[in-house]
Amino acid sequence: MRPDGKKVKAASPMYQVVPYIMPRRYDAQNFVNVQIDEDSIREYLREKRTNGIRMNHMTVMIAAYLRTCANHPALNRFVMNRRIYARNHFCVSFVILKPTVDGQRGETVIKVYLDLDDDIFTVHEKLQTAIKQNSEAAYNNTMDKFVNFMLSLPGLVRFIVATARFLDNYGLLPWKIIDLSPFHTSMFITNLASINTNYIYHHLYDFGTTSVFLSMGKIVNDYRNNRDDKHVMPLGVVMDERIADGYEFSRVFVDMRKYLKNPRLLEKRRQDEIKERQDNKASKEVAPID
């Protein structure tokens, strides 16, 4: 039993064997390009801003992924020491730019914890709170402080990283270290569209537990369908294939497309969405009375 997850015992024999065949995360990387309907997202963001809520693409993307992960728990798994674990929480890591105390531009990595039942408004609030706090030049988060400490003595970085890797491999890494590490996360995401850059396929770190890395690329015309009046946001998604089978991943992308096509679905909490779906199903099953 790890502090961040529980071993999956119900996995099929084939998937229990796969981590032995591909013991490294970079051995098990799968790459996929997904085209997202940008016009639907842009329309939704304009509507929210008219109502005084200044959301951005990152919020919509993370909220859609969160809801998809809630519907498909296998997406929140990770592999460590050839064993598959179900993560007992959800968090997302990403890099933000921030001014430094000397007036230069620097960057830091932050990790935000979310609840699987959060709606898009709660996701927006949590993200903005974390970004605002970490964007202050004088503020150093726990990861920044820990990195500065490691760099304070020659050779300390190598020793601490090697020790952390060893402890993590056997489920002995303390929660305090897992909590501050951005590499122990449900998903790592980067918004390259914000700096007008194409999407990339970002590698999965072999340190930590990241099983999915999502890269948002700059918006382009829908060239696949020869539509100059329609726009798409290309996503570069890299996944650890050992956490789920191909059928499960295909269902994941169907769900994500659904939520990104209509972000208003994310305004309901997941439990309310489930109840509404069950009520609709029950009403259709009731036979009409002659």
Wavefront OBJ file of the C-alpha trace (Angstrom):
o trace
v 0.000 0.000 0.000
v 1.525 3.286 -1.152
v 0.540 6.658 0.334
v -0.686 7.785 -3.106
v -2.385 4.663 -4.404
v -3.544 1.094 -4.032
v -2.385 -1.895 -6.060
v -4.827 -2.959 -8.776
v -5.607 -6.637 -8.300
v -8.435 -6.992 -10.814
v -6.307 -6.268 -13.892
v -6.288 -8.967 -16.562
v -3.301 -11.374 -16.521
v -1.994 -9.835 -19.735
v -1.859 -6.355 -18.216
v -0.175 -7.650 -15.089
v 2.564 -9.126 -17.286
v 3.063 -6.096 -19.560
v 4.985 -4.009 -16.933
v 7.559 -6.805 -16.790
v 7.940 -6.697 -20.570
v 8.103 -2.894 -20.612
v 9.482 -1.907 -17.185
v 10.235 1.722 -18.111
v 7.592 4.367 -18.706
v 9.329 5.614 -21.826
v 9.216 2.049 -23.220
v 5.428 2.046 -22.923
v 4.661 5.450 -24.454
v 1.872 5.726 -27.008
v 1.390 8.921 -29.018
v -1.835 10.301 -30.462
v -2.871 13.560 -32.094
v -6.407 14.693 -31.272
v -8.195 17.540 -33.083
v -10.496 19.497 -30.783
v -13.340 21.749 -31.957
v -11.915 25.159 -31.069
v -14.975 27.158 -32.144
v -17.161 25.505 -29.485
v -14.636 26.279 -26.757
v -14.171 29.866 -27.931
v -17.933 30.438 -28.001
v -18.242 29.056 -24.475
v -15.430 31.249 -23.153
v -17.004 34.359 -24.722
v -20.305 33.490 -23.085
v -18.673 33.099 -19.665
v -16.757 36.372 -19.997
v -20.001 38.145 -20.853
v -21.244 36.850 -17.496
v -18.114 38.106 -15.719
v -16.231 34.789 -15.512
v -12.837 34.992 -17.240
v -12.055 31.364 -17.959
v -9.375 30.196 -20.386
v -8.665 27.176 -22.564
v -6.565 25.521 -19.873
v -9.507 25.511 -17.460
v -11.827 23.907 -20.007
v -9.229 21.305 -20.980
v -8.445 20.306 -17.386
v -12.134 20.224 -16.410
v -12.913 17.979 -19.404
v -10.018 15.666 -18.546
v -11.073 15.560 -14.881
v -14.633 14.545 -15.781
v -13.337 11.968 -18.266
v -11.045 10.559 -15.592
v -13.994 10.322 -13.196
v -15.887 8.299 -15.811
v -12.868 6.113 -16.599
v -10.932 5.418 -13.358
v -8.264 3.419 -15.212
v -7.016 6.734 -16.612
v -5.874 7.671 -13.104
v -3.604 4.649 -12.686
v 0.178 4.492 -12.709
v 2.851 1.812 -12.842
v 5.638 1.590 -10.287
v 8.102 -1.274 -9.857
v 6.170 -3.379 -12.416
v 2.932 -3.077 -10.478
v -0.223 -1.196 -11.483
v -1.700 1.198 -8.910
v -4.951 3.146 -8.733
v -4.217 6.689 -7.573
v -6.244 7.704 -4.498
v -6.542 11.361 -5.536
v -6.513 13.552 -8.644
v -4.025 16.313 -9.368
v -2.642 18.133 -12.390
v 0.808 19.680 -12.902
v 1.817 22.482 -15.251
v 4.419 25.205 -15.732
v 3.635 28.899 -15.284
v 5.748 31.956 -16.048
v 6.462 34.340 -13.191
v 8.569 37.463 -12.629
v 11.664 37.014 -10.498
v 12.790 39.343 -7.729
v 15.401 40.860 -10.058
v 12.787 41.728 -12.670
v 13.551 38.873 -15.079
v 11.068 36.258 -16.285
v 11.282 32.826 -14.702
v 9.060 29.807 -14.400
v 7.842 27.364 -11.800
v 5.859 24.143 -11.807
v 2.693 23.941 -9.757
v 0.442 21.028 -8.843
v -3.251 21.531 -8.158
v -5.473 18.983 -6.417
v -9.016 18.568 -7.716
v -11.992 16.490 -6.649
v -13.469 14.096 -9.188
v -16.903 15.627 -8.536
v -15.764 19.223 -9.173
v -17.667 21.210 -11.793
v -15.900 23.571 -14.190
v -16.483 26.598 -11.940
v -14.763 24.901 -9.000
v -11.896 23.829 -11.264
v -11.550 27.426 -12.492
v -11.480 28.787 -8.937
v -8.849 26.298 -7.738
v -6.610 26.857 -10.756
v -6.795 30.640 -10.554
v -6.063 30.636 -6.816
v -2.947 28.498 -7.333
v -1.756 30.483 -10.360
v -2.237 33.843 -8.650
v -0.316 32.768 -5.562
v 2.558 31.194 -7.501
v 2.829 34.121 -9.923
v 4.074 36.479 -7.226
v 7.798 37.161 -7.626
v 8.542 36.843 -3.912
v 6.566 33.595 -3.492
v 8.354 30.246 -3.598
v 6.202 27.133 -3.430
v 7.303 24.010 -1.570
v 8.893 22.521 -4.684
v 10.930 25.692 -5.326
v 12.134 25.720 -1.733
v 13.061 22.038 -1.865
v 14.980 22.465 -5.135
v 16.858 25.469 -3.724
v 17.768 23.352 -0.705
v 19.083 20.510 -2.892
v 21.184 22.933 -4.916
v 22.726 24.427 -1.787
v 25.337 21.659 -1.428
v 27.390 19.923 -4.153
v 26.259 16.348 -4.782
v 23.085 16.715 -2.731
v 20.780 16.650 -5.769
v 22.129 13.310 -7.006
v 21.869 11.744 -3.544
v 18.329 12.972 -2.835
v 16.979 12.032 -6.280
v 18.570 8.569 -6.110
v 17.189 8.022 -2.608
v 13.727 9.254 -3.604
v 13.720 6.988 -6.652
v 14.700 3.972 -4.507
v 12.060 4.674 -1.850
v 9.394 5.373 -4.474
v 10.145 2.095 -6.195
v 9.196 0.206 -3.036
v 6.288 2.410 -1.966
v 8.242 3.969 0.901
v 8.484 7.549 -0.336
v 6.821 9.793 2.283
v 3.635 11.629 1.315
v 5.336 14.993 1.987
v 7.745 14.345 -0.885
v 5.014 12.993 -3.171
v 2.899 16.051 -2.360
v 5.549 18.563 -3.428
v 6.718 16.604 -6.480
v 5.068 17.747 -9.745
v 6.150 14.434 -11.301
v 3.763 12.492 -9.056
v 0.586 13.601 -10.799
v -2.504 12.357 -12.620
v -1.654 14.427 -15.677
v 1.021 16.887 -16.796
v -0.261 19.524 -19.212
v 1.344 22.313 -21.205
v -0.463 25.059 -23.125
v 1.830 25.842 -26.062
v -1.036 27.668 -27.770
v -0.565 30.465 -25.231
v 2.857 31.209 -26.761
v 1.682 30.553 -30.345
v 3.608 27.297 -30.645
v 2.678 23.984 -32.256
v 1.782 21.019 -30.076
v 4.474 18.482 -29.246
v 4.589 14.895 -28.067
v 6.180 15.365 -24.669
v 7.915 12.348 -23.158
v 6.664 10.764 -19.936
v 9.034 11.135 -16.998
v 10.421 7.878 -15.687
v 10.722 9.575 -12.286
v 7.414 9.860 -10.458
v 4.039 8.522 -11.533
v 2.897 10.632 -14.512
v 0.968 8.390 -16.925
v -0.410 11.058 -19.291
v 1.177 14.194 -20.760
v -1.091 16.496 -22.767
v 0.183 19.309 -24.985
v -2.183 21.995 -26.337
v -1.001 23.397 -29.674
v -1.768 26.674 -31.435
v -5.155 26.976 -33.121
v -5.301 26.179 -36.856
v -7.901 25.929 -39.604
v -9.726 22.622 -39.892
v -7.561 21.546 -42.825
v -8.543 17.882 -42.499
v -12.062 18.755 -43.594
v -10.982 21.610 -45.912
v -12.811 24.172 -43.787
v -11.315 27.655 -43.595
v -14.240 28.871 -41.487
v -13.748 26.211 -38.789
v -10.883 26.009 -36.311
v -9.372 23.199 -34.288
v -6.894 22.960 -31.448
v -4.508 20.031 -31.985
v -3.521 18.092 -28.893
v -0.414 15.971 -28.578
v -1.175 13.230 -26.067
v 1.402 10.779 -24.722
v 0.104 7.886 -22.601
v 1.513 4.992 -20.647
v -0.178 2.106 -22.434
v 0.260 -0.183 -19.409
v -2.515 1.483 -17.362
v -5.434 0.528 -19.633
v -6.288 -1.345 -22.822
v -6.891 0.197 -26.225
v -10.672 -0.034 -25.954
v -10.646 1.947 -22.705
v -8.428 4.645 -24.224
v -10.767 4.909 -27.223
v -13.717 5.522 -24.881
v -11.647 8.126 -23.053
v -11.196 10.190 -26.207
v -14.881 9.890 -27.101
v -15.761 11.330 -23.691
v -13.191 14.126 -23.888
v -14.440 15.185 -27.319
v -17.995 15.239 -25.977
v -17.142 17.548 -23.079
v -14.935 19.832 -25.178
v -17.612 20.041 -27.880
v -20.134 21.156 -25.247
v -18.346 22.504 -22.118
v -21.727 23.398 -20.598
v -21.978 19.726 -19.613
v -19.136 20.412 -17.167
v -21.184 22.999 -15.287
v -23.007 20.156 -13.554
v -21.274 18.232 -10.814
v -20.546 14.656 -11.841
v -23.078 13.200 -9.426
v -25.791 15.461 -10.873
v -24.791 14.421 -14.389
v -25.048 10.737 -13.440
v -28.457 11.255 -11.811
v -29.754 13.133 -14.851
v -28.512 10.358 -17.153
v -30.208 7.695 -14.991
v -33.473 9.668 -14.895
v -33.458 10.036 -18.684
v -32.793 6.319 -19.101
v -35.612 5.427 -16.683
v -38.074 7.716 -18.467
v -37.301 6.081 -21.816
v -37.832 2.610 -20.353
v -41.329 3.475 -19.077
v -43.829 2.109 -21.560
v -46.571 4.515 -22.670
v -50.031 3.831 -21.292
v -52.756 3.305 -23.919
l 1 2 3 4 5 6 7 8 9 10 11 12 13 14 15 16 17 18 19 20 21 22 23 24 25 26 27 28 29 30 31 32 33 34 35 36 37 38 39 40 41 42 43 44 45 46 47 48 49 50 51 52 53 54 55 56 57 58 59 60 61 62 63 64 65 66 67 68 69 70 71 72 73 74 75 76 77 78 79 80 81 82 83 84 85 86 87 88 89 90 91 92 93 94 95 96 97 98 99 100 101 102 103 104 105 106 107 108 109 110 111 112 113 114 115 116 117 118 119 120 121 122 123 124 125 126 127 128 129 130 131 132 133 134 135 136 137 138 139 140 141 142 143 144 145 146 147 148 149 150 151 152 153 154 155 156 157 158 159 160 161 162 163 164 165 166 167 168 169 170 171 172 173 174 175 176 177 178 179 180 181 182 183 184 185 186 187 188 189 190 191 192 193 194 195 196 197 198 199 200 201 202 203 204 205 206 207 208 209 210 211 212 213 214 215 216 217 218 219 220 221 222 223 224 225 226 227 228 229 230 231 232 233 234 235 236 237 238 239 240 241 242 243 244 245 246 247 248 249 250 251 252 253 254 255 256 257 258 259 260 261 262 263 264 265 266 267 268 269 270 271 272 273 274 275 276 277 278 279 280 281 282 283 284 285 286 287 288 289 290
